[in-house]
Each structure stands twice: as structure tokens, then as C-alpha cells.
Amino acid sequence: MTWEDHASLAPYNTFGIDARAERLVHLETEACVADYRVHPHGYPHQTVLLSGGSNMLLCADVPGTTARIAWKGREVIGETEDHVLLQVAAGENWHDTVLYTVQRGWGGLQNLSLIPGLVGAAPVQNIGAYGVELADSFDSLRFFSWDTGEIRTLSHADCAFGYRDSVFKGALKGKGVILSVTFKLSTQHHALKTSYGAIQDELAARGQEASIQTISEAVIAIRQNKLPDPKVLGNSGSFFKNPALPAEQVAGMAARHPQLPQYPQPDGTIKVAAGWLIEQAGWKGKRVGQVGMHAQQALVLVNYGGANGPELWAHAQRVQASVFEQFGVHLEPEVNLIG
Ligand SMILES: Cc1cc2nc3c(=O)[nH]c(=O)nc-3n(C[C@H](O)[C@H](O)[C@H](O)COP(=O)(O)OP(=O)(O)OC[C@H]3O[C@@H](n4cnc5c(N)ncnc54)[C@H](O)[C@@H]3O)c2cc1C
């Protein structure tokens, strides 16, 4: 466990915001979590958990302690004829873990290639892309409770996964730490998901059949073309969620805007593309000072360099207000606001 006072968080968040942590502690091993809980500067002081910093907007300096998750490890903990159970430490890089599974021919995570961040944060918003969510390959996770210091195993049902949502954004928010995640991955009879047009187009352009390997490569290529690289242009991917609206409301909107992209959901609601609403409201590619919505992907809020958290948040609110004014739809941030 290594401590720093008044540390810059610029290297640890993908917006590149230079907010300061009053105290930053690097938790290099899983055992550090229990040590931190009883440390004089540890829990119950205000604690912000920092993983890869790719889904947070630091709106101010962070008081109390920022605890950086940095422990690693992967282990096969069970096997059946068709599946392998792979337990991965919270501090492992997500994309490296996907490649690790793809190289071994284990199916399930390939559509989630190249998502930034670390493994322990993936269940928090049930990461998803190209027709697949983390929940689809999830077996269980180990959760350390701040209150009791105990480690519980949480099942799929315990995690209450939803669209970019889980119990860790609700009842268990701020209650503890995800220590490791166990994935159930197919070793035979892979259920490959290529229903997303972009994957089919990319495979066709490459003249390739769908496989774990080729889908992963196709997703990587699509994402590299479409999304700004945070190392070049600060961002946190999609800033807002795609809103799920009542069918009658969407019918009214579609009557006025026949091109509105719509995605019917099993619960009867209809998801509409937040990026399309933002584009129609005139924000795509528009820059205000050092911030703006990306020119190729209107859902991505970008820091052109040197913007601080309040400037980025003010811009997000401008976009929110303008979409509400034009469509009567409230866009909810997907990104976690800190401070
Ligand atoms: C270019 C780009 C593309 C992206 N594309 C996608 C995408 O396609 N799909 C998608 O779903 N997301 C996407 N994201 C968002 C982001 O990558 C994911 O949400 C990712 O899982 C965040 O991981 P992180 O390690 O960076 O988490 P952080 O940003 O560090 O943390 C996120 C939240 O989880 C909490 N947390 C972190 N670790 C733990 C833990 N171990 N226990 C308990 N709480 C914890 C934090 O306190 C915080 O509230 C994208 C981001 C970028 C920059």
C-alpha cells in the first residue's frame, strides 16, 4: 500500500483532468483492501475507488482518500466439458483479459474487445458493446464489504444487472470493493453474436467467417475507426445512456422525425439513440472552448486539451438542456460524476 498526498489524478483518468486527490493510495495487492479498511486514513474516511478512470468525470478536487485498484491475477477455477470458469483480479486490464480469452479459444468476451478500463469496474455498469454485455458471460464475483470486512460471493442475480446498470450503482454503491470477477466462457459450441450490422460488414470486407478471433479483430478495427483514442483526445466513451422511452412517446417523436433510430426492448419500452438526438440538436462536432461533442460520434464528450471537470460538465448540461428543449427527453449520464 503506497500513499501520496495532494496527488494529481491526470494520469489516472481518460479525460486527462488534472484534479487533485487529497490522498491517493495504491492498493497493489488484494490484501491491501483489508489493511486499508483499518488504516487511520482508510475507511470510513470518504473513499473514492479509482480503477482505470475511463468512466468518471472529476468535477472537483477529491477530498478524503482515492483508492486505486492495482492488484492482478488470472486463474482457471473450474472446467466442464463445454465451459471454463476464469477468475480475474479487479486490477487486470479489461482488453488484455479479452485477448487472453480469445487466444485460448474461449468464447464470450470477444464482442467487448478494446473497451478501456479494468476488470473490477466492468460489472459496475455491466459494460456492453455490439450486442453483448458483461452479464452474458458472468458467473460470480467476490465483494469486500467496508462495513464488516467480510468477502461475499455475489451471483448473477445478486448483481441485478441492467442496461449500463447493476446493484453497484444502487444498493451496494459505496459499500465495498469488487475484488475479482469470474467469467463462464464457452470452450465448445460458441454462441457467436454478429447481429450488429457493423460486425457483419467488417467481416464481409475482410472476407472472413465469424469466429471468436475474427469477431474480436473486427470489433477492434471498427472501434479504432469510430472512437477517439483517449491517449490522443480526452474522453470517456459514450457520455450519456441511450434513453428507453414509453412506446407512445417514441411514436409521437417518430411522427415528427421519421429517421429517428429506434430499438424496441423486451419490457415494451423503446430505446432511442442519444447520439442521434444530440446530432439533431446541432452539437455534433461543435466545439465550445476546449470541449465539445466528437465530430464522428456525437455521444462522446471530448476534452480538446486543458479543460477542467466543471467545464466538461457545464458542456454536458448544455447538451442535456438543448436535447430536452427540442425532444422533451432527459439524457442521463452514463459516466460517474465525482465531486
Ligand atoms: C474510448 C472509450 C470507449 C468506451 N466504450 C465503452 C463501451 O463500448 N461500452 C461500455 O460499457 N463502456 C465503455 N466505456 C466506458 C468504460 O470503459 C467502462 O465503463 C469501464 O468498465 C470503466 O472501467 P474503469 O476501470 O476505467 O473504471 P473507473 O472509471 O475507474 O470506475 C468506474 C466506476 O466504478 C467504480 N469502481 C471501479 N472499480 C471498482 C471495484 N473494483 N469495485 C467497486 N467499484 C468500482 C468507480 O468508483 C467508479 O464509480 C468506454 C470508455 C472510453 C474512454
The ligand as an ORCA input file, in Angstrom:
! r2SCAN-3c Opt
* xyz 0 1
  C     -12.942      5.408    -25.638
  C     -13.883      4.745    -24.670
  C     -14.778      3.776    -25.119
  C     -15.673      3.156    -24.220
  N     -16.524      2.202    -24.711
  C     -17.389      1.581    -23.886
  C     -18.292      0.587    -24.376
  O     -18.286      0.253    -25.558
  N     -19.151      0.010    -23.507
  C     -19.164      0.327    -22.182
  O     -19.969     -0.252    -21.441
  N     -18.307      1.251    -21.670
  C     -17.427      1.890    -22.486
  N     -16.568      2.853    -21.996
  C     -16.633      3.211    -20.572
  C     -15.580      2.477    -19.679
  O     -14.529      1.978    -20.440
  C     -16.215      1.327    -18.882
  O     -17.286      1.786    -18.095
  C     -15.190      0.649    -17.951
  O     -15.738     -0.530    -17.380
  C     -14.702      1.568    -16.835
  O     -13.613      0.910    -16.219
  P     -12.543      1.696    -15.355
  O     -11.626      0.656    -14.813
  O     -11.924      2.764    -16.150
  O     -13.477      2.279    -14.210
  P     -13.447      3.722    -13.423
  O     -13.795      4.799    -14.385
  O     -12.144      3.836    -12.716
  O     -14.602      3.482    -12.400
  C     -15.951      3.454    -12.813
  C     -16.857      3.340    -11.576
  O     -16.741      2.058    -10.984
  C     -16.305      2.149     -9.634
  N     -15.369      1.034     -9.439
  C     -14.255      0.820    -10.157
  N     -13.666     -0.318     -9.770
  C     -14.432     -0.837     -8.771
  C     -14.324     -2.007     -7.959
  N     -13.327     -2.883     -8.108
  N     -15.274     -2.225     -7.016
  C     -16.325     -1.351     -6.871
  N     -16.463     -0.225     -7.617
  C     -15.522      0.026     -8.554
  C     -15.631      3.514     -9.531
  O     -15.622      4.010     -8.206
  C     -16.489      4.338    -10.466
  O     -17.675      4.748     -9.830
  C     -15.658      3.498    -22.859
  C     -14.728      4.450    -22.392
  C     -13.854      5.069    -23.285
  C     -12.853      6.061    -22.773
*
